[in-house]
Amino acid sequence: MPKVRIPSLDEYAAAIKAVAESIASDFTKPDDDFHPQMQLLPGDGSGIHVAPIPGQLLASPELKDLLAERVMAPAIEAVGAKLMSWLMSAWSLEFEGIPRAEAMARFERAEREGIAVNPDRVEIVILTAIDAHRVLTSTAKIMRTAIGPPTLGPWEDWSDKYPTGVATGRFVEPLQAALRDSSGRPNPEFLRHMRGA
């Protein structure tokens, strides 16, 4: 059997951005949105597997830990993934052109009062793509009107803006470990389940 070429993380992230753009192009109503989902690419090249991320698992730090450890990492093993990504909408803060001290004060206010009610908030779609050694994060603003479907602004790369220079956290180290340990082939039991056998 010929060896399958797995795309680089950059190529994979570009493909998932195209997926997000395709989703946005299918929007028809002003309140259409990106539902949280993860994408997994097995090492055997058998195609990307897409799975919804239950939104309730994003509601607290404890539930996010559960999502990473009990849902995402096992999904990597089941699919034999060597590349993984997730895509969802979120609120972010925009402080462009604001002096640093004022931006920090506004950020602290948002942390106290909640970002959903903050006047500096913007809606974004966020894409995070990972392999066993790297993390790429990009965002695009979601622009809404009262009469038409939302559209996406240009992608902004955040990969070089992590405070420590590299991404860390519940959605990085455990998932990268699972990607390193992955066999690269879907588990036969998983495939039977997916086929409904």
Number of C-alpha atoms within 10 A of each C-alpha: 3 4 7 10 9 15 15 11 21 14 11 19 23 14 13 19 21 12 13 19 15 11 13 18 13 12 16 12 14 15 13 15 16 17 13 18 16 20 19 23 25 25 22 18 17 12 10 15 14 14 14 12 18 13 11 10 16 15 10 10 11 10 14 17 17 15 20 19 17 12 15 22 20 16 23 27 21 20 25 25 29 28 27 28 22 21 24 19 18 18 17 18 18 15 15 8 7 11 9 11 9 11 17 13 11 19 19 12 13 18 11 9 11 11 18 15 9 17 11 16 16 16 18 22 24 24 24 22 24 24 22 19 12 14 22 19 21 20 24 21 21 20 14 16 11 9 10 13 18 22 17 17 14 10 16 12 13 16 15 13 11 11 8 8 9 13 18 13 9 14 18 21 15 17 24 22 14 23 25 17 15 22 19 21 18 21 14 11 11 15 13 10 10 9 8 7 7
